[in-house]
Amino acid sequence: MPRRRVEIDIAPAFRPELPRAWLRSVSLRALDVAAPGRAVALSLAIVSDETIRDLNGRYRGLDEVTDVLSFSPDHPGPWEGEPSPARDTNGSEPFVLPPDQGVLLGEVVIAYPQAARQAKAAGHSVRDEVALLTVHGVLHLAGHDHAEPSQEAAMKALERQALARVPRVS
């Protein structure tokens, strides 16, 4: 089994709501589907609406709250243009981890309050919504997108596959 490292940062207000071990398990199940057989490092942050709104404004030019953002050194997103294989988005050399740490896949940032609102609207638990957003964000880091109907169908199939492996927590 390849070595996988998941760093988790939960804003203090949301720590009682989301067990760190469960978030790690969700992240690893997402990696099983998004990056099978690869040694990778991933960062997951659970933040406030204010934090994600600031990030969305700075990096996507959208002054609004969103549910999840994915920051990848390899897949910057359509708003930033095509990535360069030899350089990151600011023109510097790419970040390299020590050989035993795998490849940096990127960071997923989730707004807990937005996830809670979406969970209520959808009629399921906040943890179910956070699991979906985690998987969705990790799939983006691996290069999956949903801009076209065929891409969306493929990405939803991968989401279902990963979510079927997520442990239930009461």
Sine and cosine of phi, psi and omega as CSV:
sin_phi,cos_phi,sin_psi,cos_psi,sin_omega,cos_omega
0.00,0.00,0.77,-0.64,0.00,-1.00
-0.92,0.40,0.51,-0.86,0.03,-1.00
-0.96,0.28,0.76,-0.65,0.02,-1.00
-0.76,-0.65,0.75,-0.66,0.00,-1.00
-0.90,-0.44,0.76,-0.65,0.04,-1.00
-0.83,-0.56,0.88,-0.47,0.09,-1.00
-0.99,-0.13,0.76,-0.65,-0.04,-1.00
-0.84,-0.55,0.76,-0.65,0.06,-1.00
-0.80,-0.60,0.88,-0.47,-0.01,-1.00
-0.91,-0.42,0.81,-0.58,0.07,-1.00
-0.84,0.55,0.64,-0.76,-0.10,-0.99
-0.77,0.64,-0.61,0.79,-0.04,-1.00
-0.90,0.44,-0.39,0.92,-0.10,-0.99
-0.96,-0.29,-0.06,1.00,-0.02,-1.00
-0.85,0.53,-0.64,0.77,0.01,-1.00
-0.92,0.40,-0.35,0.94,-0.09,-1.00
-1.00,0.05,-0.42,0.91,-0.13,-0.99
-0.74,-0.67,0.96,-0.28,0.04,-1.00
-0.89,0.45,0.76,-0.65,0.00,-1.00
-0.83,0.55,-0.67,0.74,-0.02,-1.00
-0.90,0.44,-0.62,0.79,0.04,-1.00
-0.92,0.40,-0.70,0.71,0.04,-1.00
-0.86,0.51,-0.65,0.76,0.04,-1.00
-0.88,0.47,-0.69,0.72,0.01,-1.00
-0.89,0.45,-0.68,0.73,0.04,-1.00
-0.87,0.50,-0.71,0.70,-0.01,-1.00
-0.88,0.48,-0.68,0.74,0.00,-1.00
-0.92,0.40,-0.62,0.79,0.06,-1.00
-0.91,0.42,-0.62,0.78,0.06,-1.00
-0.89,0.45,-0.67,0.75,0.02,-1.00
-0.91,0.41,-0.56,0.83,0.05,-1.00
-0.83,0.55,-0.60,0.80,-0.04,-1.00
-1.00,0.02,-0.67,0.74,-0.10,-0.99
-0.98,0.21,-0.56,0.83,-0.07,-1.00
-0.67,-0.74,0.86,0.50,-0.07,-1.00
-0.88,0.47,0.73,-0.69,0.07,-1.00
0.97,0.26,0.06,1.00,-0.03,-1.00
-0.97,-0.25,0.62,-0.79,0.13,-0.99
-1.00,0.10,0.90,-0.44,-0.07,-1.00
-0.66,-0.75,0.34,-0.94,0.12,-0.99
-0.89,-0.47,0.62,-0.78,-0.06,-1.00
-0.65,-0.76,0.58,-0.81,0.11,-0.99
-0.89,-0.46,0.71,-0.71,0.04,-1.00
-0.82,-0.58,0.80,-0.60,0.02,-1.00
-0.83,-0.55,0.72,-0.69,0.08,-1.00
-0.95,-0.33,0.88,-0.48,-0.19,-0.98
-0.76,-0.65,0.05,-1.00,0.04,-1.00
-0.99,0.12,0.21,-0.98,0.10,-0.99
-0.86,0.51,-0.65,0.76,-0.03,-1.00
-0.89,0.46,-0.68,0.73,-0.01,-1.00
-0.90,0.43,-0.73,0.68,-0.04,-1.00
-0.94,0.34,-0.53,0.85,0.06,-1.00
-0.90,0.44,-0.67,0.74,0.04,-1.00
-0.89,0.46,-0.73,0.69,0.02,-1.00
-0.89,0.45,-0.67,0.74,0.00,-1.00
-0.89,0.46,-0.63,0.78,0.03,-1.00
-0.93,0.37,-0.71,0.70,-0.04,-1.00
-0.93,0.36,-0.65,0.76,-0.15,-0.99
-0.97,-0.23,-0.30,0.95,0.01,-1.00
-0.84,-0.55,-0.10,0.99,0.00,-1.00
0.95,0.30,0.34,0.94,-0.01,-1.00
-0.91,-0.41,0.91,-0.42,-0.01,-1.00
-1.00,0.06,0.94,0.34,-0.02,-1.00
-0.39,-0.92,0.36,-0.93,0.08,-1.00
-0.97,0.25,0.63,-0.77,0.13,-0.99
-0.76,-0.65,0.13,-0.99,-0.05,-1.00
-1.00,0.05,-0.67,0.74,-0.08,-1.00
-0.54,-0.84,0.62,-0.79,0.12,-0.99
-0.80,-0.60,0.59,-0.81,0.06,-1.00
-0.85,-0.53,0.77,-0.64,0.01,-1.00
-0.89,-0.46,0.93,-0.36,-0.07,-1.00
-0.88,-0.47,0.67,-0.75,0.10,-0.99
-0.95,0.30,-0.30,0.95,-0.05,-1.00
-0.96,-0.26,-0.39,0.92,-0.08,-1.00
-0.74,-0.67,0.98,0.19,-0.11,-0.99
-0.94,0.35,-0.34,0.94,0.02,-1.00
0.96,-0.28,0.36,-0.93,-0.10,-1.00
-0.90,0.44,-0.43,0.90,-0.02,-1.00
-0.96,0.27,-0.24,0.97,-0.01,-1.00
-0.95,-0.31,-0.03,1.00,-0.04,-1.00
1.00,0.04,-0.06,-1.00,-0.05,-1.00
-0.98,0.21,0.65,-0.76,0.03,-1.00
-0.96,0.29,0.45,-0.89,0.10,-1.00
-1.00,-0.09,0.74,-0.68,-0.05,-1.00
-0.92,0.40,-0.42,0.91,-0.07,-1.00
-0.98,-0.18,-0.23,0.97,-0.07,-1.00
-0.68,-0.73,0.44,-0.90,0.06,-1.00
-0.99,0.10,-0.12,-0.99,-0.14,-0.99
-0.93,0.36,-0.33,0.94,0.02,-1.00
-0.98,-0.19,0.18,0.98,0.09,-1.00
1.00,0.05,-0.02,1.00,0.01,-1.00
-1.00,0.01,0.12,-0.99,0.03,-1.00
-0.91,0.42,0.55,-0.84,-0.01,-1.00
-0.91,0.41,0.50,-0.86,0.04,-1.00
-0.96,0.29,0.77,-0.64,-0.03,-1.00
-0.85,-0.52,0.75,-0.67,0.06,-1.00
-1.00,0.03,0.34,-0.94,0.11,-0.99
-0.84,0.54,0.46,-0.89,-0.10,-0.99
-0.80,0.60,-0.56,0.83,-0.04,-1.00
-0.99,0.12,-0.02,1.00,-0.04,-1.00
-0.99,-0.17,-0.09,1.00,0.01,-1.00
0.99,0.16,-0.25,-0.97,-0.04,-1.00
-0.98,-0.18,0.66,-0.75,0.06,-1.00
-0.96,0.29,0.93,-0.37,0.02,-1.00
-0.98,0.21,-0.63,0.78,0.04,-1.00
0.63,-0.78,-0.34,-0.94,-0.05,-1.00
-0.77,-0.63,0.67,-0.75,0.10,-0.99
-0.93,-0.36,0.76,-0.65,0.00,-1.00
-0.86,-0.52,0.82,-0.57,-0.04,-1.00
-0.86,-0.51,0.72,-0.69,0.08,-1.00
-1.00,0.04,0.94,-0.33,-0.03,-1.00
-0.87,0.50,-0.73,0.69,-0.01,-1.00
-0.87,0.49,-0.62,0.79,0.04,-1.00
-0.92,0.39,-0.64,0.77,0.06,-1.00
-0.88,0.48,-0.64,0.77,0.01,-1.00
-0.91,0.42,-0.66,0.75,0.04,-1.00
-0.90,0.43,-0.68,0.73,0.00,-1.00
-0.92,0.40,-0.62,0.79,0.02,-1.00
-0.89,0.45,-0.70,0.72,0.01,-1.00
-0.88,0.48,-0.71,0.71,0.00,-1.00
-0.90,0.44,-0.57,0.82,-0.04,-1.00
-1.00,0.06,-0.22,0.98,0.02,-1.00
0.98,0.20,0.47,0.88,0.09,-1.00
-0.75,-0.66,0.01,-1.00,-0.09,-1.00
-0.96,0.27,0.37,-0.93,0.06,-1.00
-0.90,0.43,-0.61,0.79,0.03,-1.00
-0.89,0.45,-0.62,0.78,0.07,-1.00
-0.88,0.48,-0.66,0.75,0.00,-1.00
-0.93,0.38,-0.67,0.74,0.03,-1.00
-0.90,0.44,-0.63,0.77,0.05,-1.00
-0.87,0.48,-0.73,0.68,0.02,-1.00
-0.86,0.50,-0.72,0.70,-0.02,-1.00
-0.91,0.41,-0.59,0.81,0.05,-1.00
-0.89,0.45,-0.77,0.64,0.01,-1.00
-0.87,0.49,-0.72,0.70,0.00,-1.00
-0.85,0.52,-0.73,0.69,0.00,-1.00
-0.90,0.44,-0.65,0.76,0.01,-1.00
-0.91,0.40,-0.64,0.77,0.05,-1.00
-0.88,0.47,-0.63,0.78,0.09,-1.00
-0.87,0.49,-0.67,0.74,0.01,-1.00
-0.87,0.49,-0.52,0.85,0.00,-1.00
-0.99,0.10,0.04,1.00,0.09,-1.00
0.98,-0.20,0.05,1.00,0.02,-1.00
-0.99,0.16,0.51,-0.86,0.00,-1.00
-0.61,-0.79,0.11,-0.99,-0.01,-1.00
-0.66,-0.75,0.52,0.85,-0.01,-1.00
-0.95,0.31,-0.55,0.84,0.00,-1.00
-0.94,-0.35,0.48,-0.88,-0.01,-1.00
-0.81,0.58,-0.65,0.76,0.00,-1.00
-0.92,0.38,-0.61,0.80,0.05,-1.00
-0.91,0.40,-0.68,0.74,-0.01,-1.00
-0.88,0.48,-0.69,0.72,0.01,-1.00
-0.89,0.46,-0.69,0.73,0.01,-1.00
-0.90,0.43,-0.67,0.74,-0.02,-1.00
-0.92,0.38,-0.65,0.76,0.03,-1.00
-0.90,0.44,-0.60,0.80,0.05,-1.00
-0.90,0.44,-0.67,0.74,0.04,-1.00
-0.92,0.39,-0.62,0.79,0.07,-1.00
-0.86,0.51,-0.74,0.67,0.01,-1.00
-0.87,0.50,-0.67,0.75,0.01,-1.00
-0.87,0.49,-0.73,0.68,-0.01,-1.00
-0.93,0.37,-0.70,0.72,-0.04,-1.00
-0.91,0.42,-0.47,0.88,0.05,-1.00
-0.91,0.42,-0.35,0.94,-0.02,-1.00
-1.00,-0.09,-0.12,0.99,-0.08,-1.00
-0.97,0.25,0.76,-0.65,0.02,-1.00
-0.94,0.33,0.58,-0.81,0.06,-1.00
-0.99,0.14,0.68,-0.73,0.05,-1.00
-0.80,-0.60,0.73,-0.68,0.00,-1.00
-1.00,0.05,0.00,0.00,0.00,0.00
